[in-house]
Amino acid sequence: MSDKIGAVMVVGGGVAGIQAALDLAESGYYVYLVERSPAIGGVMAQLDKTFPTNDCSMCILAPKLVECGRHPNIKLITNATITGISGEPGNFTVTIKQAPRYVDPEKCVACGDCAAKCPVKVKDEFNEGLGERKAIFIKYSQAVPAAYMIDASKCLRLLHMEKAKAAGKEPPCGLCAKACQRGAINFDDTEKTFDLNVGAIVLAPGFDEYVPKELKALGYGVYPNVVTSIEFERILSASGPYGGHLVRPSDKKEPKKIAWIQCVGSRDRKLEKGAYCSSVCCTYAIKEAIIAKEHSAEPLDTAIFYMDMRTYGKGFEAYYEKAKREHGVRFIRARIFSVEPGEKEGDLCIRYADESGEIKREDFDMVVLSVGLRPAKTAVETAKVLGLELNHYDFCKTLEADPIATSRPGIFVCGTFRTPMDIPQTVMEASAAAAAAQTLLSSVRGTMVKKEELPPERDVSQEEPRIGVFVCHCGINIGGVVNVPEVAEYAKTLPNVVYATHNLYTCSQDTQQLIKEKIKEYNLNRVVVAACTPRTHEPLFQATIREAGLNPFLFAFASLREQVSWVHMKDKEVATQKAKDLVRAAVSKVRLAQPLSLVPVPINRSVLVIGGGVAGMTAALELANQGFKVDLVEKEGELGGLARRLHFTGEGTEVAPILNNLIEAVNSHPNITVHLNTKVVEASGYVGNFVSKLSNGKEITHGATVIAIGGREYKPTEYLYGQNPRVMTQLEFEDALVKGQEPVAGANTVVMINCVGSREEPRMYCSRICCTEAIRNALKFKEKNPQARVYILYRDIRTYGFKEDLYTKAREKGIVFIRYSLDRKPQVEAAGDKLKVTVFDPILKEDLVIEADVLALSAAVLGPEDAREVGQLYKVTCGMDDFYLEAHMKLRPVDFATDGVFLCGLAHAPKFLDESIAQAKAAAARAATVLTKDAILAGGIVSKVDPAKCSGCRICVSLCPYNAISFDEVNKVSVINEAVCKGCGVCAAACPSKAITMGGFTDEQIFAEIEALLS
């Protein structure tokens, strides 16, 4: 076999490709990130907000963009596609074709002088044709790389270049080249073809939005105020064609009524390859309706026309309920016939049938079509070049047992080219694909990486403070409420401020470069950024000033989004004044800032995995295959967890072979030690150096922790469960069906009730798997007894993605679906050796009585019963529903806020087997980013004890929530472990002797902030 290559090619620069690239680069591999467009970012860069938190999409994506763009082990190759491949897993030769950019990205500083002079205007694809761009353009404001490109099909000079040269004349125009002071324009640029050697390929090419022109009845392309959901995102976006002002395209008037029509291009068997569910449309429509209301100056009436509301993800059901109850979004279950001209000019009339079949009409100012996700055409072409199998919808074909492996070894897939999915699942699968590549190439890890070279830190101890202030518009997230230029001008008047400016997006790559330039030009030794949130952006700006030679802690962040524009959006004058106050306070604080040091802490390169179910075993095996020692702790006497009760996956695959193979691989792996009938009883330490004591008496030292303690089935208290043997849960029904046990074996009529214990208080979440589980069990039952009658009583059928095929098959097999509402739940009574189930049919508008032999309840998935107990050991938190809370719902879905601790499986949220496997692999990839380091840096904003002042009272020891403080019995003083300390400040606030100070938050700094706020 040929030698393996320690480099990976990631194809696609959306959020999936970015996450995979960063995970790989951080774990010791060189990455070629190949993107077909001029910049990375994908569709997420086009979104205004993200559900269910309503975070600004660009605000959470931008730090990842910049990190990816400046990472020494990621090479961006834009305007490029794959045209050929040869070789084998571990050593591929990939042929790349790169289109000419006609602008040298090394010289271009994205100043925009070229575009200002360009006379050619064309429709802007990034803004979905709703705005215009020039023939020389940058894809979007925060684009990475931050460099312009010439559209050769529109450029006057390039269009006539050959003809002019043949005639011996100077080609026309060329104004951009004359305007460019850097000499970045190169009209002689040509297409390039070259080969790259890589060990593995991660395919993350994203999706295409469905274009609904063929659905003539909906009026798209006919009526200008009928727009697609992605077009509406651009209308809402601060960087969009209307600057974030909600207006309709026809006359630029603010709409008073907007309708959303769901399932456009999805769940439609009349469309070629359009019968599947696109998974995200329901929740993004809810988000758009909520955000539209926030954007509207006047009360806005919003209505969503739908078939089934599929809010199945974590936090989505509560988001749906909040939209109804708090925001007044109307939800209309309907079949749409047509969109026609309304009574007023530009208005639109929707003609539809409601649930009872009554034909109705309603006028709206705008109609938004919630379009589905289609496999990207370029992705399908790339898959053919790579020799990959596709499914019947042209998405990449994978197996439930290994959802990121393609049909060709060494090539992995993630994100929406596998199946339609939301951002958290996309990010998880990106990390999972990274894990697969890490495992394949573990023997050559670190062989091709480059070490980041930073300039030496400048000694500013003898300098007077020279402060630079950068105030961010954040599009209109801040700038739409706060008078940002006025705040920047005010900052110039503050003591020690020698430079202040405002930027459209301070987190963009070009502004990071600007900050570095201004630090040098003005000899700045402290920086204040007034922008969105330090939670996601402070590390970005600290890294930027460190690249400029400053200590990263000579920095302060003023939060103008969470603390100003979001809470004072109705009072711009008050918001602007408060912004000035916060900037003044930040300047007062940073003026007293001192450099803080970080110390390297060695890493223990072993892992503790808690939980021996499918997720825990998958994570353990993935890490063990990468060469890490793993201790796997399982509280029960055997491995397998809840999966031992499963016979089939959601799509009907037998579970036993998958589970048995996994158990055998774990038990036989030399790098895995299994501890059965064991619990963790005590834990201490910090990322890279944890110590966990087990109930079997052993003490484990480990650098990372993966928590995969599973979930459990709700035991109903309703519908006669536990009182009548004919009432059972779906798991019990499945078991009896497979084993041929009564009363299931002899049943002729089966009723199934969905959402038992879910989607209502105290569990306002969807259990995700129940609809598919019920339909799968119903089909299995019909296979054994084709003449049997099966009724599924549901609230919404949530067979998302390709699971929609099961729903279609069930209806074809005669399974009857009857919807019920929360206020009219089914009634169940014992009737001799039968059950009498009464349900109100909303179509017939009368009660139906079904005499059933068996009643199967789709019971809720519950969080693990020991979630809080285990969580307390490692200082990780649970939500109200006992599922664990991730560090960031969108971009860190397998990380905890506690460094070095990761989660996967049902302990995170309800999910299918393939999703648990993907998340487990993702947790392994994230853990590998820690374990592959020689050391981590600790310190900085942490507390320190002055031994001369410490009285030995030990108050701090008892109060520290992270167990970072111990007591030195010899010297009778408290000692703080900087690697464990999280800088919460509890100890410093409580110390009666004032012996504890916290870096970055000294008493002097805090009092200076308070005085500044009160002045």
C-alpha angles and dihedrals in degrees: 000000000000122000116277122244121227094218132090130203116219113196113206130036101219123112091286094053092044093051093046091048093050094047091050095044091048092051099053109279133115111234132207106199108200117196126178094212130061094263142025123245103087123200093330088070088060095053122099100206137356128232140273097009097040090226115164104264095217092045092062095036099047097072089053091049093052093043090051092047096052101035109122092219099050120079115194116216108184131183086031140129136183115254102170147008138192136166134054140278108304094022119048128159109212123192115217128196113201121192118222117265095194087212123084105232090201090061101033115096095183092243092148096225090125095054091046090061098040110109096200121094122188137167113286111236093196088059090046092248094300092112139029136248133184127257086255107051149149114234094236138338097268095037120154116238089040094216136117126241134200119234100224092198091061105030111108093212098048093044091057099030099105095041092049093047091049088054091047092246133130110258113247129262115003091164091139092059091049091050095048109096092188097057091236097142115099114178089178094063112131140196113276130209120192143154128241127194114221136162097220142005128223113200113209104150098147125213145286121240114241111254106216100205092119091059093079095174091066094060099230110159089014103067115040093214092061103090136169122248093253090051088051090052088057091048089054095043121102088224092046131109094276098040093249094304111136106235132141118248100237101062105357091243122145110256121234096194128033128180129199120206113203133213096029104167092000133089087015114129091187090067120080107257091348103114097101126090116252091217100214106056099088094054096041089052090054089049093050092049092051094045092045089058090052091050095049118096090203129044107286125209111215126185130181118204110204147156100212124000104228104193094148102141131095109293093359098111092052087048090053092050091047090052090055100040105033104025100035096231109168119226117201120187103214153137111241118221103176149334111231137170113289129223095269125056111275093010123122133218121213115207112199147150117241123218093279091053096253113147113234140173131207132177124227136179092226137013122207118200112213097219125201132240117258127189107266112257090225089051091054089050091049091049090055091051090050092046096240127159117240128202125241091277093050094252118131112280117236138159127248090233091056108018097179099047116098126207089268117069114238094029118096132186134210140171129016097344087071095048135324108283143155127257099267092052090045092053091047092052091046089058089044091055089048089053091053091052090046090054094048092050101033092119091061099039112143096014097114105028126117124220118239111245114208125186116250115271114263116241104234097165094109096041128097110242111273107187130196119198123201116188118196128215090195084205101283096327086096103001093056090064107021123059092235098182089053091051091050091050090049091052089059089065095056121104115273093005106132098167134027132167142155128236134195090229115007091186094061121111094246092052091051087057090047091054090053091048093050092048088058097039096049097029089238115187099180132037135202122193117193105196144110115313135338089212093079104013110040094081089051094056093041089055090049096054090044088057086054091055100261126125105258092233094062084089140096131192125211111198106220097166107051094029100038124011097036095048099037101036092130095054113051095176093054090044093053092049092049090049089055090049093052093047090049090051092048091050090049090051098045091047087070095041118126128197113270125204133230121210125205115243118197118242126234102219099213133093139220115210115192113204129041100216125112093285095048094045092047092051091046093049094047092052093042090052088055090058101260122134111242132196111199115199120197123177094206128070095253140033123252107071119199091345088076087073093051123092099175138024121235091273095044104264115145111256100201097074091048092048096043093050090050094049092048092049092050096046093048098044113111092212095054126080113191120209111194125190086020137127134188106249101176136017136183139158134062143262109320093013116053125156117202126183117210130210089242089066097256124128117214125200114200142160098220138024129212117196112203104152095149130218139264142232120260113243104219124230092192138072094037092293109165090016102068123039091217091066114079143149122261091256090054091045091050092050093049091046094053094044094044093238128160141284088027097048094059098036121123098177123041127181122196124195118200130206095034104169093356135096095026136073130321088023106040095176137092115246089218099209102058101086093049092042092053094047092046091050091046091053092047089051091049090051089059095040110023092178094055121110119233125188122189114198109201144165096209127350107234105188094145126186116001090343084087086080089067091053090051092048091049092056090047089054091055100256107156120226119200121181121221131186130227092247092052106040120177116272120224126199133172112246108184108284089348138065124236112215117189119193132169112237110214092201097051091031093221140093118271120206117207122190104214134189093199135018116203117195120207094220124199124262108240130203117255114286092227095046095113093043093053092038092056091056092059098030095247124139139231130210123237089274095056094249113126122258115235123218093252124003094219110029105022103036096150099038126088121216085248106084116244096020120106136179140208144165130026092337086074098045140311112297145151124265095258090050091051090050092050092048091048091054088047091053088052091052092049091047089051090059086064100037096051093060121096089217142348126228117245133179129046110113095029135118124264130197123223101215091202091062100036111110095192094242092140094215089131092053093057095043102048107110092200099049088238095139126075131173123245103220092192098054094025094229136117118256124203122211103219092201092060099037114102097191095245091146098222092126094048092050093048100043107112092197095051086234094137125073127178121221112246091011106064120159089253092055094046093048090047089054092048093049091048091051092049096045 
